[in-house]
Amino acid sequence: MSIDAERLQLPLPRPNVLELAPLYEVLRREAPIAPVTTPAGDPAWLVTRYDEVRQLLGDKRFGRSHPEPEKASRISTAAVQDGPTGDFETEEADHARMRRLLTPAFSAKRMRMLGENMEELVDGYLDALVARHETTGVVDLNRGLAFPLPVAMICRLLGVPEEDTELFASLSERMAGTAIGDEAQKAREEFFRYMIGLVENKRGALGEDVISDLVRAQSEDPSFDYAEMVRLCVGLLFAGHETTVNRIGLGVLFLLTERSRWEDLVADPEGRVDAVVEEVMRLGAPGDLGLLRYAKEDVEMAGVTIRAGDALVLSINAANRDAGVYSDAESFRPGRPERTHLGFGHGAHFCIGASLARTELRVVFAALAKRLPEMRLAKGVDELEVRATLTGGVTELPVTWRSM
Amino acid sequence: MKVSVDLDKCVGAGQCVLTADDVFDQRDEDGLVKLLDPSPPGERLADVRLAAEMCPASAITVEE
Protein backbone atom coordinates (compact mmCIF):
# COMPACT_ATOMS: atom_id res chain seq x y z
CA MET A 1 0.00 0.00 0.00
CA SER A 2 1.32 3.46 -0.76
CA ILE A 3 0.00 6.96 -0.63
CA ASP A 4 -1.19 8.65 -3.79
CA ALA A 5 0.42 11.94 -4.66
CA GLU A 6 -3.04 13.50 -4.79
CA ARG A 7 -4.87 14.60 -1.71
CA LEU A 8 -6.54 11.95 0.38
CA GLN A 9 -10.25 12.36 0.95
CA LEU A 10 -11.41 12.21 4.56
CA PRO A 11 -12.84 10.26 6.24
CA LEU A 12 -10.71 7.19 5.59
CA PRO A 13 -13.16 4.26 5.54
CA ARG A 14 -12.65 1.88 8.46
CA PRO A 15 -13.38 -1.86 8.66
CA ASN A 16 -15.55 -1.55 11.79
CA VAL A 17 -16.14 0.57 14.86
CA LEU A 18 -13.18 -0.93 16.77
CA GLU A 19 -10.54 -0.79 14.01
CA LEU A 20 -9.04 2.07 12.05
CA ALA A 21 -8.31 2.36 8.34
CA PRO A 22 -5.04 0.46 7.62
CA LEU A 23 -3.86 3.52 5.71
CA TYR A 24 -3.15 5.33 8.99
CA GLU A 25 -0.17 3.05 9.56
CA VAL A 26 1.27 4.06 6.19
CA LEU A 27 0.60 7.73 6.85
CA ARG A 28 2.34 7.66 10.22
CA ARG A 29 5.40 6.14 8.60
CA GLU A 30 5.55 8.05 5.32
CA ALA A 31 3.56 11.25 5.71
CA PRO A 32 2.84 12.06 9.36
CA ILE A 33 1.52 15.47 8.28
CA ALA A 34 -0.33 14.84 5.01
CA PRO A 35 -2.41 17.12 2.78
CA VAL A 36 -6.05 15.97 2.71
CA THR A 37 -9.49 17.09 1.63
CA THR A 38 -11.94 17.32 4.52
CA PRO A 39 -15.45 15.81 4.39
CA ALA A 40 -16.64 19.40 3.82
CA GLY A 41 -14.47 19.55 0.67
CA ASP A 42 -11.80 21.94 1.95
CA PRO A 43 -8.00 21.48 2.17
CA ALA A 44 -6.38 20.60 5.50
CA TRP A 45 -3.41 18.77 6.98
CA LEU A 46 -4.00 15.37 8.59
CA VAL A 47 -1.57 14.69 11.45
CA THR A 48 -1.23 11.04 12.43
CA ARG A 49 2.00 10.46 14.34
CA TYR A 50 2.00 10.61 18.16
CA ASP A 51 4.95 12.97 18.51
CA GLU A 52 3.59 15.55 16.07
CA VAL A 53 0.01 15.36 17.41
CA ARG A 54 1.26 15.82 20.98
CA GLN A 55 3.56 18.64 20.00
CA LEU A 56 0.87 20.45 18.04
CA LEU A 57 -1.63 20.17 20.90
CA GLY A 58 0.85 21.91 23.20
CA ASP A 59 2.07 24.51 20.70
CA LYS A 60 0.78 28.07 21.08
CA ARG A 61 1.34 28.75 17.36
CA PHE A 62 -1.84 26.75 16.75
CA GLY A 63 -5.30 27.59 18.02
CA ARG A 64 -9.04 27.10 17.55
CA SER A 65 -9.75 30.52 16.07
CA HIS A 66 -8.99 32.00 12.65
CA PRO A 67 -8.27 35.64 11.72
CA GLU A 68 -10.77 35.44 8.84
CA PRO A 69 -13.27 32.77 9.91
CA GLU A 70 -15.30 32.99 6.71
CA LYS A 71 -12.22 32.02 4.68
CA ALA A 72 -11.12 29.16 6.94
CA SER A 73 -11.28 25.54 5.80
CA ARG A 74 -14.40 23.77 7.07
CA ILE A 75 -13.97 20.28 8.43
CA SER A 76 -17.36 18.66 8.19
CA THR A 77 -21.05 19.49 7.83
CA ALA A 78 -21.62 18.71 11.51
CA ALA A 79 -22.07 21.76 13.73
CA VAL A 80 -19.36 20.73 16.23
CA GLN A 81 -15.59 21.03 15.58
CA ASP A 82 -16.58 21.99 12.04
CA GLY A 83 -14.67 25.25 11.72
CA PRO A 84 -12.99 28.02 13.71
CA THR A 85 -14.40 29.10 17.07
CA GLY A 86 -13.69 32.09 19.25
CA ASP A 87 -12.10 35.46 18.62
CA PHE A 88 -8.63 35.40 17.03
CA GLU A 89 -7.44 38.43 19.01
CA THR A 90 -8.59 37.32 22.45
CA GLU A 91 -8.58 33.51 22.13
CA GLU A 92 -5.86 32.85 24.67
CA ALA A 93 -7.24 35.20 27.31
CA ASP A 94 -10.80 33.90 26.77
CA HIS A 95 -9.61 30.35 27.12
CA ALA A 96 -7.61 31.08 30.26
CA ARG A 97 -10.67 32.70 31.84
CA MET A 98 -12.83 29.73 30.90
CA ARG A 99 -10.35 27.28 32.48
CA ARG A 100 -10.10 29.36 35.62
CA LEU A 101 -13.87 29.41 35.97
CA LEU A 102 -14.49 25.75 35.28
CA THR A 103 -11.47 23.88 36.61
CA PRO A 104 -12.47 23.86 40.31
CA ALA A 105 -15.92 22.42 39.50
CA PHE A 106 -14.35 19.49 37.60
CA SER A 107 -11.34 18.86 39.86
CA ALA A 108 -10.13 15.32 40.45
CA LYS A 109 -11.06 15.47 44.13
CA ARG A 110 -14.61 16.64 43.49
CA MET A 111 -15.13 14.03 40.80
CA ARG A 112 -13.84 11.31 43.10
CA MET A 113 -16.30 12.44 45.74
CA LEU A 114 -19.07 11.90 43.21
CA GLY A 115 -17.96 8.30 42.75
CA GLU A 116 -20.12 6.91 45.55
CA ASN A 117 -23.13 8.68 44.17
CA MET A 118 -22.40 7.20 40.75
CA GLU A 119 -22.13 3.72 42.21
CA GLU A 120 -25.63 4.02 43.65
CA LEU A 121 -26.99 5.27 40.34
CA VAL A 122 -25.31 2.46 38.42
CA ASP A 123 -26.64 -0.13 40.85
CA GLY A 124 -30.13 1.19 40.21
CA TYR A 125 -29.69 1.02 36.42
CA LEU A 126 -28.34 -2.53 36.70
CA ASP A 127 -31.26 -3.60 38.93
CA ALA A 128 -33.65 -2.39 36.24
CA LEU A 129 -31.69 -4.14 33.48
CA VAL A 130 -31.60 -7.41 35.44
CA ALA A 131 -35.38 -7.24 35.97
CA ARG A 132 -36.00 -6.57 32.28
CA HIS A 133 -33.59 -9.32 31.25
CA GLU A 134 -35.71 -11.86 33.15
CA THR A 135 -38.57 -11.36 30.73
CA THR A 136 -36.80 -10.34 27.50
CA GLY A 137 -33.52 -12.29 27.71
CA VAL A 138 -31.66 -9.49 25.91
CA VAL A 139 -31.22 -5.88 27.06
CA ASP A 140 -29.76 -2.75 25.52
CA LEU A 141 -26.87 -1.50 27.68
CA ASN A 142 -26.78 1.70 25.69
CA ARG A 143 -30.26 2.77 26.70
CA GLY A 144 -30.17 1.20 30.14
CA LEU A 145 -26.71 2.29 31.37
CA ALA A 146 -24.26 3.95 28.95
CA PHE A 147 -26.68 6.82 28.23
CA PRO A 148 -28.45 7.54 31.54
CA LEU A 149 -25.37 7.69 33.79
CA PRO A 150 -23.40 10.46 32.03
CA VAL A 151 -26.65 12.37 31.41
CA ALA A 152 -27.64 12.24 35.10
CA MET A 153 -24.17 13.33 36.21
CA ILE A 154 -23.80 16.23 33.79
CA CYS A 155 -27.33 17.45 34.56
CA ARG A 156 -26.50 17.59 38.27
CA LEU A 157 -23.15 19.29 37.74
CA LEU A 158 -24.45 21.89 35.30
CA GLY A 159 -27.84 22.35 36.91
CA VAL A 160 -29.84 21.21 33.87
CA PRO A 161 -33.28 19.65 34.54
CA GLU A 162 -33.18 15.92 33.84
CA GLU A 163 -36.64 16.09 32.30
CA ASP A 164 -35.03 17.98 29.39
CA THR A 165 -32.91 14.92 28.56
CA GLU A 166 -34.83 13.84 25.50
CA LEU A 167 -34.67 17.35 24.03
CA PHE A 168 -30.97 18.06 24.54
CA ALA A 169 -29.93 14.51 23.64
CA SER A 170 -31.72 14.74 20.32
CA LEU A 171 -30.28 18.22 19.69
CA SER A 172 -26.78 16.90 20.49
CA GLU A 173 -27.21 13.98 18.12
CA ARG A 174 -28.37 16.25 15.29
CA MET A 175 -25.77 18.93 16.01
CA ALA A 176 -23.00 16.32 15.64
CA GLY A 177 -24.65 14.73 12.60
CA THR A 178 -22.34 14.31 9.62
CA ALA A 179 -24.91 13.07 7.11
CA ILE A 180 -27.82 15.47 7.52
CA GLY A 181 -26.45 18.62 5.84
CA ASP A 182 -27.90 21.93 7.10
CA GLU A 183 -29.95 20.16 9.75
CA ALA A 184 -26.85 20.07 11.96
CA GLN A 185 -26.54 23.88 11.93
CA LYS A 186 -30.26 24.22 12.59
CA ALA A 187 -29.94 21.91 15.59
CA ARG A 188 -27.08 24.06 16.87
CA GLU A 189 -29.22 27.19 16.67
CA GLU A 190 -32.04 25.37 18.44
CA PHE A 191 -29.63 24.17 21.12
CA PHE A 192 -28.48 27.78 21.68
CA ARG A 193 -32.10 28.96 22.00
CA TYR A 194 -32.78 26.19 24.52
CA MET A 195 -29.69 27.18 26.53
CA ILE A 196 -30.60 30.89 26.53
CA GLY A 197 -34.01 29.94 27.92
CA LEU A 198 -32.39 27.83 30.63
CA VAL A 199 -29.86 30.53 31.54
CA GLU A 200 -32.52 33.24 31.78
CA ASN A 201 -34.73 30.97 33.89
CA LYS A 202 -31.89 30.39 36.30
CA ARG A 203 -30.86 34.01 36.54
CA GLY A 204 -33.52 34.79 39.13
CA ALA A 205 -32.49 31.91 41.39
CA LEU A 206 -28.85 31.03 40.81
CA GLY A 207 -27.72 27.84 42.55
CA GLU A 208 -24.63 25.79 43.29
CA ASP A 209 -24.05 24.53 39.76
CA VAL A 210 -21.70 25.26 36.88
CA ILE A 211 -24.18 27.13 34.68
CA SER A 212 -25.09 29.37 37.63
CA ASP A 213 -21.36 30.00 38.19
CA LEU A 214 -20.96 31.02 34.55
CA VAL A 215 -24.00 33.31 34.65
CA ARG A 216 -22.59 35.02 37.75
CA ALA A 217 -19.14 35.38 36.21
CA GLN A 218 -20.53 36.76 32.96
CA SER A 219 -22.66 39.36 34.70
CA GLU A 220 -19.64 40.61 36.67
CA ASP A 221 -17.13 40.70 33.81
CA PRO A 222 -17.77 43.13 30.93
CA SER A 223 -15.17 41.39 28.75
CA PHE A 224 -17.09 38.08 29.07
CA ASP A 225 -19.38 38.04 26.07
CA TYR A 226 -22.94 36.68 26.56
CA ALA A 227 -22.80 34.58 23.39
CA GLU A 228 -19.48 33.13 24.50
CA MET A 229 -21.04 32.06 27.80
CA VAL A 230 -23.96 30.39 26.02
CA ARG A 231 -21.53 28.63 23.68
CA LEU A 232 -19.63 27.31 26.70
CA CYS A 233 -22.79 26.02 28.37
CA VAL A 234 -23.86 24.26 25.17
CA GLY A 235 -20.37 22.81 24.77
CA LEU A 236 -20.33 21.46 28.32
CA LEU A 237 -23.76 19.88 28.07
CA PHE A 238 -22.92 18.34 24.69
CA ALA A 239 -19.44 17.08 25.56
CA GLY A 240 -20.49 16.09 29.07
CA HIS A 241 -22.64 13.23 27.90
CA GLU A 242 -22.17 12.53 24.18
CA THR A 243 -18.51 11.53 24.49
CA THR A 244 -18.85 9.34 27.58
CA VAL A 245 -21.91 7.48 26.29
CA ASN A 246 -19.91 6.47 23.23
CA ARG A 247 -16.81 5.63 25.22
CA ILE A 248 -18.74 3.26 27.51
CA GLY A 249 -20.15 1.56 24.40
CA LEU A 250 -16.73 1.18 22.77
CA GLY A 251 -15.28 -0.13 26.05
CA VAL A 252 -18.00 -2.77 26.37
CA LEU A 253 -17.33 -3.84 22.78
CA PHE A 254 -13.56 -4.11 23.33
CA LEU A 255 -14.16 -6.17 26.48
CA LEU A 256 -16.79 -8.50 25.08
CA THR A 257 -15.40 -9.23 21.63
CA GLU A 258 -12.60 -11.31 23.15
CA ARG A 259 -13.63 -13.41 26.11
CA SER A 260 -10.23 -13.40 27.80
CA ARG A 261 -10.34 -9.59 28.12
CA TRP A 262 -13.65 -9.76 29.93
CA GLU A 263 -12.57 -12.69 32.12
CA ASP A 264 -9.43 -10.82 33.18
CA LEU A 265 -11.50 -7.91 34.39
CA VAL A 266 -14.09 -10.17 36.05
CA ALA A 267 -11.29 -11.94 37.95
CA ASP A 268 -10.27 -8.71 39.72
CA PRO A 269 -12.59 -5.77 38.91
CA GLU A 270 -11.26 -3.34 41.53
CA GLY A 271 -7.63 -4.17 40.82
CA ARG A 272 -7.84 -4.03 37.03
CA VAL A 273 -10.48 -1.49 36.19
CA ASP A 274 -8.16 1.55 36.12
CA ALA A 275 -5.89 -0.08 33.55
CA VAL A 276 -8.94 -1.10 31.49
CA VAL A 277 -10.24 2.47 31.53
CA GLU A 278 -6.90 3.84 30.27
CA GLU A 279 -6.74 1.25 27.49
CA VAL A 280 -10.31 2.05 26.46
CA MET A 281 -9.30 5.73 26.39
CA ARG A 282 -6.27 4.92 24.23
CA LEU A 283 -7.83 2.51 21.73
CA GLY A 284 -11.44 3.62 21.61
CA ALA A 285 -11.76 5.64 18.41
CA PRO A 286 -15.01 7.54 18.18
CA GLY A 287 -15.54 9.36 14.90
CA ASP A 288 -13.17 9.32 11.96
CA LEU A 289 -11.60 12.75 12.14
CA GLY A 290 -9.79 14.39 15.04
CA LEU A 291 -9.21 17.65 16.86
CA LEU A 292 -9.17 20.79 14.78
CA ARG A 293 -6.53 23.52 14.91
CA TYR A 294 -5.56 26.52 12.75
CA ALA A 295 -1.98 27.72 12.35
CA LYS A 296 -1.41 31.28 13.57
CA GLU A 297 1.85 31.64 11.64
CA ASP A 298 3.94 29.71 9.09
CA VAL A 299 5.45 26.59 10.67
CA GLU A 300 7.90 24.01 9.29
CA MET A 301 7.28 20.55 10.70
CA ALA A 302 7.87 16.93 9.65
CA GLY A 303 9.07 18.03 6.20
CA VAL A 304 6.08 20.20 5.30
CA THR A 305 5.39 23.93 5.45
CA ILE A 306 2.17 24.77 7.22
CA ARG A 307 0.97 28.27 6.28
CA ALA A 308 -0.70 30.73 8.64
CA GLY A 309 -4.44 30.05 8.52
CA ASP A 310 -4.09 26.41 7.39
CA ALA A 311 -6.39 23.89 9.07
CA LEU A 312 -5.00 20.80 10.78
CA VAL A 313 -6.94 17.68 11.75
CA LEU A 314 -5.04 16.04 14.61
CA SER A 315 -5.92 12.36 14.55
CA ILE A 316 -5.98 11.30 18.20
CA ASN A 317 -7.13 7.87 17.02
CA ALA A 318 -4.04 7.39 14.84
CA ALA A 319 -1.60 8.89 17.37
CA ASN A 320 -2.83 6.56 20.09
CA ARG A 321 -1.99 3.54 17.92
CA ASP A 322 1.48 4.70 16.88
CA ALA A 323 3.74 1.63 16.76
CA GLY A 324 6.71 3.91 17.38
CA VAL A 325 5.31 4.64 20.84
CA TYR A 326 3.24 1.59 21.82
CA SER A 327 4.40 -2.00 21.66
CA ASP A 328 1.80 -4.13 19.89
CA ALA A 329 -0.05 -0.85 19.38
CA GLU A 330 -3.29 -2.26 17.90
CA SER A 331 -3.80 -4.77 20.74
CA PHE A 332 -6.07 -4.19 23.71
CA ARG A 333 -3.64 -4.71 26.59
CA PRO A 334 -4.67 -3.11 29.88
CA GLY A 335 -1.68 -2.49 32.13
CA ARG A 336 0.71 -2.04 29.18
CA PRO A 337 4.02 -0.37 30.12
CA GLU A 338 3.28 2.78 28.06
CA ARG A 339 0.84 4.49 30.38
CA THR A 340 0.18 7.81 28.71
CA HIS A 341 -2.11 8.48 25.75
CA LEU A 342 -3.83 11.38 24.02
CA GLY A 343 -7.39 10.18 24.61
CA PHE A 344 -8.18 13.35 26.59
CA GLY A 345 -5.97 15.54 24.43
CA HIS A 346 -2.88 17.40 25.64
CA GLY A 347 -1.82 20.96 26.38
CA ALA A 348 -3.98 23.94 27.22
CA HIS A 349 -7.18 22.38 25.86
CA PHE A 350 -6.80 19.10 27.79
CA CYS A 351 -10.30 17.71 28.43
CA ILE A 352 -11.72 19.56 31.42
CA GLY A 353 -14.03 16.62 32.10
CA ALA A 354 -11.26 13.99 32.16
CA SER A 355 -11.63 13.24 35.87
CA LEU A 356 -15.42 13.06 35.54
CA ALA A 357 -15.14 10.70 32.57
CA ARG A 358 -12.54 8.51 34.27
CA THR A 359 -14.68 8.22 37.39
CA GLU A 360 -17.76 7.33 35.33
CA LEU A 361 -15.93 4.74 33.24
CA ARG A 362 -14.34 3.22 36.32
CA VAL A 363 -17.68 2.84 38.13
CA VAL A 364 -19.42 1.42 35.05
CA PHE A 365 -16.85 -1.22 34.08
CA ALA A 366 -16.23 -2.33 37.69
CA ALA A 367 -19.97 -2.68 38.36
CA LEU A 368 -20.59 -4.61 35.13
CA ALA A 369 -17.76 -7.03 35.87
CA LYS A 370 -18.95 -7.59 39.44
CA ARG A 371 -22.65 -7.93 38.77
CA LEU A 372 -22.86 -9.44 35.29
CA PRO A 373 -19.82 -11.71 34.89
CA GLU A 374 -21.70 -13.94 32.41
CA MET A 375 -22.56 -11.03 30.13
CA ARG A 376 -21.90 -11.34 26.39
CA LEU A 377 -22.89 -9.53 23.21
CA ALA A 378 -26.21 -10.60 21.73
CA LYS A 379 -25.16 -9.43 18.24
CA GLY A 380 -21.88 -9.41 16.35
CA VAL A 381 -19.94 -6.15 16.20
CA ASP A 382 -20.49 -5.96 12.45
CA GLU A 383 -24.26 -6.13 12.93
CA LEU A 384 -24.29 -3.03 15.11
CA GLU A 385 -25.20 0.24 13.48
CA VAL A 386 -22.62 3.02 13.86
CA ARG A 387 -24.09 6.49 14.36
CA ALA A 388 -23.39 9.00 11.59
CA THR A 389 -22.12 11.65 14.00
CA LEU A 390 -18.80 13.30 14.65
CA THR A 391 -18.48 11.44 17.93
CA GLY A 392 -19.29 8.01 16.47
CA GLY A 393 -20.36 5.13 18.68
CA VAL A 394 -23.06 2.49 18.22
CA THR A 395 -26.81 3.00 18.26
CA GLU A 396 -27.46 -0.03 20.48
CA LEU A 397 -25.52 -2.39 22.71
CA PRO A 398 -27.57 -5.58 23.02
CA VAL A 399 -26.24 -7.98 25.67
CA THR A 400 -27.43 -11.15 27.34
CA TRP A 401 -26.36 -13.33 30.26
CA ARG A 402 -28.86 -16.13 29.63
CA SER A 403 -27.22 -19.55 29.84
CA MET A 404 -26.69 -20.92 26.35
CA MET B 1 13.70 13.29 45.21
CA LYS B 2 12.78 16.94 44.66
CA VAL B 3 9.49 17.90 43.02
CA SER B 4 8.54 21.36 41.78
CA VAL B 5 5.47 22.68 39.96
CA ASP B 6 5.02 25.64 37.64
CA LEU B 7 1.71 27.40 38.30
CA ASP B 8 2.08 29.53 35.18
CA LYS B 9 2.01 26.39 33.05
CA CYS B 10 -0.57 24.37 35.04
CA VAL B 11 -3.97 23.95 33.30
CA GLY B 12 -5.68 22.24 36.23
CA ALA B 13 -6.15 18.91 34.50
CA GLY B 14 -5.84 16.99 37.77
CA GLN B 15 -3.92 14.12 36.23
CA CYS B 16 -1.25 14.36 38.94
CA VAL B 17 -3.85 14.09 41.71
CA LEU B 18 -5.20 10.89 40.21
CA THR B 19 -1.67 9.49 39.93
CA ALA B 20 -0.15 10.53 43.28
CA ASP B 21 -2.65 12.14 45.65
CA ASP B 22 -0.16 12.09 48.53
CA VAL B 23 2.10 14.46 46.59
CA PHE B 24 -0.30 16.61 44.54
CA ASP B 25 -3.68 18.21 45.12
CA GLN B 26 -5.73 20.89 43.37
CA ARG B 27 -6.43 24.26 45.00
CA ASP B 28 -10.09 24.81 45.82
CA GLU B 29 -10.20 28.33 44.42
CA ASP B 30 -8.89 27.75 40.89
CA GLY B 31 -8.18 24.04 40.52
CA LEU B 32 -4.48 24.61 39.92
CA VAL B 33 -1.89 22.27 41.36
CA LYS B 34 -1.01 22.31 45.05
CA LEU B 35 2.22 20.57 45.93
CA LEU B 36 1.62 18.65 49.15
CA ASP B 37 5.06 17.14 49.47
CA PRO B 38 8.05 18.70 47.65
CA SER B 39 10.38 15.88 48.72
CA PRO B 40 8.44 12.62 48.69
CA PRO B 41 10.11 9.37 49.78
CA GLY B 42 12.09 7.45 47.16
CA GLU B 43 9.50 4.69 46.79
CA ARG B 44 7.07 7.23 45.29
CA LEU B 45 9.43 7.96 42.40
CA ALA B 46 7.61 5.82 39.80
CA ASP B 47 4.22 7.47 40.43
CA VAL B 48 5.61 10.99 40.66
CA ARG B 49 7.53 10.48 37.43
CA LEU B 50 4.37 9.20 35.77
CA ALA B 51 2.48 12.27 37.01
CA ALA B 52 5.13 14.50 35.45
CA GLU B 53 4.95 12.55 32.20
CA MET B 54 1.15 12.64 32.09
CA CYS B 55 0.87 16.34 32.88
CA PRO B 56 -0.65 17.89 29.73
CA ALA B 57 1.08 21.20 30.46
CA SER B 58 4.53 19.82 31.42
CA ALA B 59 4.20 21.76 34.68
CA ILE B 60 5.90 19.20 36.95
CA THR B 61 9.66 18.81 37.33
CA VAL B 62 11.23 15.87 39.18
CA GLU B 63 14.85 15.79 40.26
CA GLU B 64 16.19 12.54 41.63
Contacts between the chains, C-beta under 8 A, distances in Angstrom:
chain1	res1	chain2	res2	distance
A	57	B	56	7.9
A	58	B	56	7.4
A	58	B	57	7.6
A	58	B	58	7.3
A	99	B	11	6.1
A	99	B	12	6.2
A	99	B	31	8.0
A	100	B	30	5.6
A	100	B	31	7.9
A	102	B	31	8.0
A	103	B	11	7.7
A	103	B	12	3.5
A	103	B	26	7.6
A	103	B	30	6.3
A	103	B	31	3.0
A	103	B	32	7.2
A	104	B	12	7.9
A	104	B	26	7.5
A	104	B	27	7.9
A	104	B	28	6.3
A	104	B	29	6.7
A	104	B	30	6.2
A	104	B	31	4.3
A	105	B	31	8.0
A	106	B	14	7.7
A	106	B	31	7.5
A	107	B	12	7.2
A	107	B	14	5.5
A	107	B	17	7.5
A	107	B	26	4.4
A	107	B	31	4.9
A	108	B	14	3.4
A	108	B	15	7.8
A	108	B	17	3.9
A	108	B	18	5.2
A	108	B	21	7.8
A	108	B	26	6.2
A	109	B	14	7.8
A	109	B	17	6.5
A	109	B	25	6.9
A	109	B	26	6.2
A	111	B	14	7.8
A	339	B	50	6.1
A	339	B	53	7.8
A	339	B	54	7.5
A	340	B	50	7.9
A	340	B	53	5.7
A	340	B	54	5.2
A	344	B	13	7.8
A	344	B	56	7.7
A	345	B	56	7.0
A	346	B	56	4.7
A	347	B	11	7.6
A	347	B	56	5.6
A	347	B	57	6.8
A	348	B	11	5.6
A	348	B	56	8.0
A	348	B	57	7.1
A	350	B	11	5.7
A	350	B	13	4.6
A	350	B	56	3.7
A	350	B	57	7.4
A	351	B	13	7.9
A	352	B	13	8.0
A	354	B	13	6.3
A	354	B	14	7.1
A	354	B	15	7.2
A	355	B	14	4.9
A	355	B	17	7.9
A	355	B	18	6.6
A	358	B	18	6.9
